Amino acid sequence: MEYKIIYDRNNCIGAFSCVVVGPKFWEVNADNKADLKNGIFNKETGFYELIVEADDYKMALESAEVCPVKVIKIEKIENGKTITVYPE
């Protein structure tokens, strides 16, 4: 099973809570916003996206939950269908 992290970087305020709980996925950029490591920019949505395996789900979810401005969304990809996990 796979999950997708969807990140709205434009609205990030640079609290870096995601970096603290999810250093595997997040890093601090020179412009004082978080970057989604290996995230791919989706031109249609304007968000960065990264597919992660089930083993990394807990860390991905914690990153989304601690974001004070809720710019991180987690979706589950199962049998070609997408189900929003966070926020519900």
Secondary structure, DSSP 8 states (H G I E B T S, - for coil): -EEEEEE-GGG-----HHHHH-TTTEEE-TTSSEEETT-EEETTTTEEEEEEEGGGHHHHHHHHHH-TT--EEEEEEETTEEEEEE--
